[in-house]
């Protein structure tokens, strides 16, 4: 397995919409394994292929307490949802920024797993929020895009300040 570089905001490649996966091949499974390793190495709970500059509809996540239960969704589609909830979110592509985002409280998702088999997930927990966040990446959307213009401007200024402090 290999660690993959994670794109950072404002890289324009984060805005590219991902294409559906037409066949789950060994190459796709290797990408999934590398994404999982990268996610764990960066201490994330989710990662979309777009974030590693692969514009395919693939996301990985692990919201288990011990971080030992990775999940892969290929070509995910939300087929039903209910309610809304404000959740605190952060992102490996926008490091150091955490802010409230409105998401669906409950979702029903259909996708393929790492083996190419159909899977369905119905959830209203943190997993639902994570799936929605990662699916946004597949559509070229970042969590800061859900903020008001003023809050987004504040978040971007904070990110710039954090980057200056890091160098």
N, C-alpha and C positions, 0 to 999 in steps of 0.2 A: 504494500500500500504506500501511498505518497500523500504528503501534505500539499494542498493546493492554495495558491495565493487568493485571498479574499479581496474583491474590489471594494474600494472605499468611496463614499460620497465625496465629491460630486461627479465621480467617473460616469461619463455618459453611457457606458455599456450597461450600467444598472437599469437604464430606462428602456432597454430593448426587450420586446415581448418574446417569450419563449415559444418554440415550436413543439407540437405534440411529438411524442416518441412513437414511431411507427412499429418498432419491434424491440423487445427487450432482449438484447444480445449480451454476450460476455463483456463487450466493451462498456455497455451501459452498467452492468453489474460492477465492473471495476470502478467506474466513475462513482457509483453509489458508495462503494467501500471507501474510496478516497474522500468523498464528501463527509462521510461519518467520522473518519479519522480527523479530518480538518475541523469539523464541528467540535469534537471533543477536545482537540488541542487548543482551540480558541475559547474553550469553556462556554460554548453556546448550547442552546436547547433546540435550535433549528437552523437549517441552511438550505437555500434554494440554489439550483444549478446556475442560475443567472448570476449569483454572487461570486461564483468562481469562473465567470466568463464562458460558461457553456449554456447556450440558449435553447435548452430542452426543458420540457415540463417535468422536472424531477425535483422533489424535495425530500429532505431527511430531517428527522427530529427525534428527540429523546427527552421526554418530560418525566421519566421515572425518577424516584428519589435517589437511587444509587447510580443513575446514568448508565444503566446496563440493559436497556430495552429499546434499542434504536428501531425506528419505523421509517420505511421508505414509501412514498406515494409518487406514482408515475401517472401523468395525465389526470391530476386530481380535478374533480368537478363538484362544487357544492350543489346538491339537488334539492335541498330544503333547508330552511333556517327559521329561527324564531327569536324574538326579543332582541334587546340590545344591552350591552354592559360596557362600562368604562374600565379599561385595563391599563396598567402601567406596562409600557413596552420599551425595549431597547433593541439594538441590532448590531450584528458584527460588522456591517458595512457603514454604520454611523456610530462608532464607538464612543462611549462615555455619555451619551444622550439617553435620558429616560423621561418619558412623558406619557400622559393618559391618552388613550385612543379609544374611540367608540367602535365596537365590534358586535357581531351577532352573538347572542348568549348561547344558542344551541345551533348545531349544524349537523347535516347528514351529507357525507362525502362519499363519492364513488371514485375509485382509482384502480390502478394495477400495483401489485407489490413488486419486490425485487425479482421475483421469479416470473413475473408477467401474468400472474393470476389476478382475477378481479377481487377487490376487497371493498367493504363498506364500513364506514365508521360513523356512529351516531354519538355525539358527545356534547356536553355543556361545560366542561371543565377547562383547565388551562390548555389542554390539548386542542380544543376548538379555537382558542385564541392564537395558538402557535400555527395551526394549519392556515388560518386566515392570513396571518402575517406573511408566512412563506409563500402562499398563493399570490399575494400581492406582488411579491418579487417576480414571479413568473409573468406578470402582466406589466412589469416595468414601474411598479408603484412602490414607494418607500413609506414607512410608517409616518414620517414627518409630513407627507403629502396630505394626511388626514387632519392636520392641525390647521387652525385659523392662520391667515397670513401673518399676523403679529406673532403668534406663538412659534410658527415655523421660522420666522426671522430671528427670534430670540434663540431658538435651538441651534440654528446654523452659526450664529455669532459665538455661542458657547462652544460648539464643535471647533471652530477656528481657533478660539482661545486655548482649548485643550491641546490642539495640534502644535501651537506655538510653544506651549509649556513643555511638550514632549521633546522638542528639538533644542 
